[in-house]
């Protein structure tokens, strides 16, 4: 049996070449949650293991917003999750530990709970179909339900479902966006990545006038379209947690900003570097597709990105 930590696959934007063909066949469309990624599985020694997106969480180490403490705690929900992992030792269960990031409109009773969105068979090296996950354990384990299941949808049909991502949201308002999964599909490299579509309203600040695309340099358009408040807030949170981990500081929800204020000298350069890194690594295909293979001045793109980050995180840079 294959054991050990496995990071969750990066969600590619719909239209990225790595997810070309994902809409052919039976497609499951799910609401995209905006918390922090976590996973639970059974180790060779029969002990339940817990991880954040990027690393296993060990005893005495930095926790993932309290996820490890909860997963190994004595609540009925955590008990049910551990039992599920122990009964299915080949599977790693991935989900969202719902703590506050960019989306703040979830119901009050939704926070600090774990919502399973995938199970990965580490022997078969494939994600388990959603219907199979649902029958493994209903009980107290919360599995994210699909918005719909549709055969051979068009891209337009799928993008139109972003307004239906209302799972756990207060006042039935739409959330961040959707994820698209095709359990019987593999890409040209034999991998099984998933796609995402983020709502336009989430990406763009309301009321921000759009530039004339024909007259504006591509670097300005990229920063205006992609370096949004939501993007900066997520990057800021990742930066704080990374520095906490470096210092061996326990992450406690609500205390990150205090930590940030006392570590501004380290947080600020890391935030600027990470924002530019994430923009280039995660959004390059979007830039190529939307701007028709443009010539990009990356030095200028970096300067504009840093300026936008300083504008949207003014409280940090001004010491407020």
N, C-alpha and C positions, 0 to 999 in steps of 0.2 A: 504493500500500500504506500502510495506517495503521500508524504506529510510535509508540514512546514508552511511558512507564510507565503502567500501569493498576493501581490498587489492587484487591486481591481483595475480592469482595463479603462484606459482613457476614453471618454465619450467624444466622438468626432462629430463635428457639425454636419448635418445632412447636406450632401453635395460633395463632401470630402472624398477623394479617390479611395481611401481605405474602406469606405462604406458603400462604394458603388455596387449596386445590385441588391442592397438590403431590403428594398421594397418589392422584390420579386418573390412571391409566395405568401405564406401566412404571416402577417405582421401584427405584433402586439404593441399598442401605444399606451405608455404609462405617464402619469404625472411625474415631473421632475421635482424632487424635494431639495430644499436649500438648507441643509444642516452640515454635518461632517460625516465622512464615510468611515464605516467600521466593519469589521468581520469577526466571526466566531467559528471555531472548528475544534475538533478533538485531536490532541496530539498522540504520538505513539504510546506515551505513558498513561493514556486514559484520562489525562487532565484536559480541561477546556482551555483553549488558548484564545487570546483576544488581540486584535490589532487595529491600528488606525489605517488610513489609506496607504501609508508608506512604510510602516514598520510594526513589528510585534511589540505589544506593550507589556513590559516585564514588571515584576513587583519592585516597588520603590522607585520606578522611573517616572518620567513625565507622562501623565495620563492624557487622554484625548477628550478634553472637556468633561472628565468624570465618567467616560464610557466604560473603561475597564472596571472601575469600582462598582458601577451599576451592574455590568454583565456578570460579575462574580459575587454580587450581593445576594441578599435573601428575599428579594421581592418575588411574588408568584410569577411575574412576567419573565424575570431573569432565570428563575428555576426552569420554566418551560423552554426557554431558549437553549439552556445548557443540556437539558434532556434531549432536545431535538438534535443537537450536535453530537451527543454521545451515541444516540441511536443510529446515526448516519455518519460513520467515521470517515467515509470517502469524500464527504461534502464539506465545503467551506461556505458559510452563509454570510452574504454581504447585505448591508443595509445602511440606512441613514439614521444616525444618532441626532435627533432634532434639537439643535441648540441654535441660538440666534446668530445669523450671519446677515446677508443683505435683505432677505425677505422676512419681515416682522409680522405679517398678517395671519399667522397660523392661530388656530383656536388655543385658548389658554390651557386646555387639558391635553394638547398635543405635544407640548414641549417635554424634553428629557425622556423621551421614549425611543425605542429602536424599531424601525420599520424595515423588514426584510424585503429586498427587491430582487435578489438573485441567489441561486445556489449553484456552485461550481463543482462539478465532479472532477476531483484531482487525479483519478485513475483514467477516466475516459478523456480528460482534458477538454471538457465541453461544459457549457452552461446547461443546467437542467431546465426543461420546458416549464413555463409558469404553472400550467395545470398540475404537473407532478409535484411542484413545491407546495401547492395548495393542499394536496391530499396527504402530505407527509405529517403535518401537524396543524390543526386549526387552533383549538384551545386558546391560549393566551398569547401565542406568537402572532404578531401583526404582520401580514404580508400585503404589500402595496397592490391594490387591485388595478387592472388595466382600465383605461378610459374606453377602449374598444379593441376588438380583434377583427382584422379586415384582410381580405385576400387581394393581393396585387394592387395596392392603392397607388394613386398618382402622388407625386410630390405635393401638388396643390392640395389634394385631400388631406394629407398628413399635416401640412403646415396650417391648415384651417382648424385643426384640433387643438391648437395652443390655447384657445380661449376656454377649453374644457378642463384645464388642469386645476380643478378646484378641491382636490383631496386635502382634507384637514384645514382648509382655509376658513377664516372667520368671515361671516357675512356672505359666503358663497362667492367671494372675489377670486379671480384667476391668480394662479401662482407664477412661478418662474418660467415654466415651459414644459416640454414633453421629452421623453426618451422613446426611441424606436428600437424594437428588438425582433429579430427573426431567428428562432431557435434552430431551424433547419438549414441555415445559410452559412457559408464561409466565403471570405473574400478571396482575391486572387492569390494571396499569400498563405491561405489555409487557416487564417485566424478568424475569430468570431467577435469583432468589436461591435459596439452599439452606436447608434446615432442620437443626436439631440437637436431640438429646435427650441431656441429661447425666444420668448415673446418680444416683439418689437418694442412694446411699451416698457418692458423691463430693461431693455438695452439702452433706450433713448431717454434722456431727461425730458419730461413733458414741458412743452413751451419753448424748447430750444430751437431757434430757426435753423433750417438746413441751408448749407451753402450751395451755390451754383456749382454743380459737379464739374461742368466743363471748364469753369474758370479757376477752380481751386486746385493747387498742387495736391498730388495724391497723398503725401504725408499728412497734410492738414485734414483731408477727408477721412483717412484711416483713424487718426486720433479722435476726431469728432464723433465718428460712428462707433468706435470700439472701446475707447478709454472712457467709460461711463462711471457714474457714481457706484453702480453695482460692481463693476470690474475693480475699481479702486478699493472698495470696502472689502471685497473677498481677498484681494492681494494683501491688504493691510492686515487682515486677520491671520492669514497664512504666515506673514512675516513675524508677527508677534509670537505665534506659537512656535515657529522655528527658533527664534531667539530664546524663548523659554526653555525649549528642549536643550539648546546649547548650554544654557546655564544650569540645567538640572532643576528648574523651577517647576513646581506642580501647577498645572493649568486649572484655575477655578473660574467658572463662568461669572462674569461681572467684575473680575479683577484684572482683566487683560489691559484695559485702558490705563489703570494705575501703573501697571508694569511698564507699559509703553511710555508713559510720562517720565518715568525715572530712568528710562533707557533710550531717550530720544537720539543720543549721539550714535547709537548702534542701529536703531530701528530705521531712521531716515535713509541712510545710504542703502541699506538692504531693501527697503521698500522701493526705492527708485530703480535699483537693479533688477529686482524681481518683476516689477511691473513691465519693464521693457522686455525682459526674458519671456514672460508669459504671453505678451502681445505677439512676439515673433514666433514662438514655438507653437502656440495654440491657434493663432489666427492667420498664419501665412496662407493657407489654402483659401480662406475667405477673401483675403486681400487679392490674391491672384484671380479668383473667380469674379469678384465684384468689380474689379478695376481692370480686367482684361490684360493680365500679365504685364503690370506696369514696371517701369524702371523706378526703383525706390532708393532714395538717398537715406541710408540707415543712420548716418550721423545726425541728419536733420530729424528723422523720425524719432530718434532717441531724445533729442532736445525738446521736441514738441510733447512727447510722452511725459517727460519729467515735469514740464511746465504744467501740463494738465493734471498730473497727480498732485502737484503742489497746490493747485487751485481747488481741487476737490477734497483734499485733506488739509485744508488751511489751518485747522485747529492744531494739528500735529506740528506743522512747520512754523507756526507762530507761537507754539508753546502754550496754546490755550487749553 
